[in-house]
Amino acid sequence: MLDEYGIVALFAFVAVVFPAIPLLMAWVIRPKKPNKSKRATYECGLEFEDFPAEAQNVWVQFRVQYFIYALIFVVFDIEVVFLYPWAVAYNALGLFALIEMVIFLGILALALAYAWRKGLLEWT
Amino acid sequence: MSTPLVLTYVGFFVMAAITLGGALMAVSARNLIRAALGLIIALIGIAGIYFVLEAEFVAVVQILVYVGAISILILFAVMLTRGLMKRDLPAQNAQWIAAAFISLAMFAALLYVALSTNWRAVETQVAGDLIPKLGTELMTTYLLPFEAVSLLLLAALVGAIVIARE
């Protein structure tokens, strides 16, 4: 079983080495003559210092909605974990398993309904 | 389908090193975002250990739930807390002696259990694909726990929403 991961290990190795080689080559052959303009932080050709003061403050507080969405996502992420083995075994299971899964999803849908009812899905 | 023991050892030690490195970064980083990224590295290493142990389903679940969802939640929680990201926080506080003592005691207890347990080698290997078997067991033998999980998730989400709205 683990032998099949030889391919995965090979891919992981290439994925690390492949971008590292051009970076290393550039570091070896490039001329090193830094000046103030070359070292400046820039965006769209503008230097960072030229931005207005409020735009320079990049560590802003995120909206609380992001957290609520992530919270709901976690629950449905776990739901996928249970859906997957059920879906793979579906042909061998029959109607009763379908009803069981509908009950499972229905209970979790109540959680989504609760969040919706409380207005948490609104982007204010 | 036996794997050469050497390969298993190499895989285990590489993944254990990644886990320990990530965990060290998580506890020593002064920036909370960096600490969260260290935690993600540690969780990926644990998923790698599951792969080495041939528990592919658990490994994929580990990546999907912990690396994919829980860590995003932690990052959002840090980014939501004003002032927490901006300044570097000291990685230690006055309670580090108590924390070190509890950690050492926990480690000693785990070591004792691990060494005193009679680990038996599994003689028979389950044949064929494991995922359909898992699905069938979930729908028949373990039906009640399976449905109880959905109630648990419902209660957890409602509770989390109530706390998050405060």
Interface residues (C-beta under 8 A of the other chain):
Chain A: M1 L2 D3 Y5 W59 Q61 F62 V64 Y66 F67 I68 A70 L71 I72 F73 V74 V75 D77 I78 E79 V80 V81 F82 Y84 P85 W86 A87 V88 A89 Y90 A92 L93 F96 A97 E100 M101 I103 F104 L105 I107 L108 L110 A111 Y114 A115 K118 L120
Chain B: M1 T3 L7 T8 G11 F51 V52 E54 F57 V61 L64 V65 G68 A69 I70 I72 L73 F76 A77 M79 L80 T81 R82 M85 K86 D129 I131 P132 K133 L134 G135 T136 L138 M139 L143 F146 E147 V149 S150 L151 L153 L154 A156 L157 V158 A160 I161 A164 R165
